[in-house]
Amino acid sequence: MKTIDELLSEGVAGKRVFVRADLNVPLDGTAITDDGRIRAVVPTVKALADAGARVVVASHLGRPKGAPDPAFSLAPAATRLGELLGADVAFATDTVGESASATVAGLADGEVAVVENLRFNAGETSKDDAERGAFADQLAALADVYVGDGFGAVHRRHASVFDLPARLPHYAGYLIATEVGVLKKLTDDVKRPYVVALGGAKVSDKLAVIDQLLGKADRILIGGGMAYTFLKAKGYEVGSSLLQEDQIPAVQEYLERAEKSGVELVLPVDTLVAGAFPDMKAKAPGNPETVAADAMLAGKMGLDIGPETRKLYASKLADAATVFWNGPMGVFEHPDYAEGTKAVAQALLDSPGFTVVGGGDSAAAVRTLGFDEQAFGHISTGGGASLEYLEGKTLPGLAALED
């Protein structure tokens, strides 16, 4: 795929450059609680603006139902982008309507505009090729060139990700080029030992990537809510912990495959439990207790890996040459259940190898828990996209950027 450096060498002064970014940031009302994804697109936007392009930034935010919804407006993201660029950023109150047309037409060379949430238009996410294509035609009218830099959306067959690049000269932005380069280090010529730490709530979200990793990783560490389906598959009591009963047969098969193939599939040896899910708003004490993984009582809920598991996982990461981590080890948003996730993050920092934090809640945890982002090898902006790449799937947004 062509990169933004090639575009810049060709010259962009005076050209309208459509940048498909990922500004899908968490909001508390209109306050952004984590601006990582906005910061990630700044190098691409700044390079284009500095070269004299008229930059049109577009993104989705949340899951509006194909119509305008003030709760999902990109206005706060546009304001934050301007602060990070140190320049005024114009904001269009629609995506392809009168405001967008006038805002883009009013741009001078080197200026930047953000158009409103792409998902306010039903055509963005439509499964109907014609409807998606019609929306892509409207977006194409706003620009002369397309730059894909929203890695968190490249696994979606959406109009601005998949259909629009076919209508304009297209290039990969700095973020996508970096993300793809990192993921290749996890799939091609991997340095070993290769250790993967997987957490998060649902085991069903991770089965496909575990299936692929059983043939590639040396060790797979399991935590988070998904761990309790694995423990149940071994015949353990898991109380009222998160459990996907229908996934137990698949998990049992993977446990058997791991043993036969020589892959260490490591499960928690102890866990923090409580009688109920903690009060997340008040951050009231969760009153956790530690029990062995095979000694949980009915009625108790597992909410984090225990202290012995933290030590075990740190030891399994200590000699890793390559590490991929996706998914927290527990309910890290509550201080009583954050230690497992902290321990894994710290083990990555202590590891001598190349460490990748695979986006989503893992990236949020790194920032929320106060770790230095620069100390990790790479923090991805796209959890779902990263996982699907590792699963071996063709990602529509990357395929669209190929020539």
Residue, then its C-alpha position, 0 to 999 in steps of 0.5 A: m500500500k502507498t503511504i503518506d510519505e509518498l503522498l507528501s512527496e507528490g505534493v498536497a498543497g491546495k488539495r482536499v485530503f480526507v483523513r479517516a481517523d478514529l476519534n472514537v473516544p470515551l466521553d463523560g458528557t462532553a468531557i473526554t476521559d481518554d484522548g489516546r486515539i486523538r493523539a494517535v492521528v495528530p502526526t498524520v494530520k499535522a504533516l498534511a496541514d504543514a504541507g499545505a493540504r486542506v485536511v478533512v477529518a472524519s470518524h465515528l463515535g459510539r453507536p448512534k442508530g444512523a441518525p444525529d444524536p447529540a450524545f455522540s457528537l464529535a464536537p469535543a473531539a474536534t476541540r481536543l484535536g485543535e488543542l493538540l495541533g495548536a491551531d483552530v479546527a473548523f467543525a461541520t455540524d453534519t457529515v455530507g450536508e450543507s455545513a460540511s460542504a460550506t466548511v470544507a469549501g472555506l478551508a485555506d491551505g494548511e487548515v483542518a476541519v472535522v465533520e460530524n459523526l459518520r454514523f449519523n448517516a445510515g449509509e456508513t454502516s449499511k450492509d447494502d452495497a448500494e446504500r453504502g456506495a451512495f454515501a461514499d459518493q457523497l463523502a468523495a465529493l468533499a475531497d481529492v485524496y483519501v488517507g486511511d488512518g483509523f486503525g480501530a475501524v479497519h476491520r469494519r466494511h463501512a463506507s468511509v473505510f472500505d468503499l471510499p478509498a476505491r473512489l479516490p487516490h488512497y494512502a495509508g497514514y502514519l498510524i496505520a503504517t505503524e500498526v501494521g508494521v507492529l502486527k507483522k512482528l507478531t505474525d511473521d518471523v516472531k522472536r521467541p519466547y512469544v508470550v500472549a496474555l489474554g483477558g477481558a470479559k467474554v471467552s467467545d471474543k477470544l476463541a478465534v485468536i486462541d485458535q490461531l495462537l495455539g500454533k504460534a505462541d509459546r505461552i498463553l496466559i488467561g485472565g479476566g472474566m473469560a478465565y472462569t469459563f476455562l476454570k469451569a472447563k477443568g471441572y472447578e466451581v466458579g460460583s456466580s462468576l462470569l461464565q459462558e457455558d456454551q463455550i465450555p466444549a470449545v475451551q476443553e478442546y483448546l486445553e487438549r490441543a495446547e497440551k498436545s502441541g506443547v503450548e503452555l496455556v496458563l490459568p489462574v491458580d488463585t482469584l479475588v472473589a466477592g459476594a457481588f459485583p462492586d459499586m463502580k460509581a461510588k468505588a465503595p470497598g469491594n471486600p474481596e477475599t483470595v481463594a485458590a482457583d479450585a476452591m471457590l464457593a458457590g455464590k462468590m464472584g471472581l473479579d481479579i486474578g490473585p497474588e499467586t497468579r500475579k507472581l506466576y504470570a510475571s514469571k512467565l513474562a520475564d524471559a519473553a522476547t515478544v509479548f502481546w497483551n489484550g484484555p484486563m485481568g480483572v475489574f481494573e476500574h475498581p481499585d480493589y480489583a486492579e492489582g492483577t491488571k497492574a501486575v501484567a502491565q508492570a511485567l510487560l515493562d520489566s520484560p526484555g522483549f518487544t511488548v505490544v498492548g493490544g488496544g481496547d480496555s488494555a490500552a485504557a487500563v495502561r493510561t488509567l493506572g498511571f503507566d508511562e505509555q512510552a515505556f511499552g513497545h507499542i500501544s495499539t489503538g484498535g483492540g478488535a482490529s488487532l485481534e482480527y489481524l492475528e486471527g488471520k482475517t482479511l481486514p476490509g480497511l487494509a485491503a481497500l488501501e492496497d493497490 
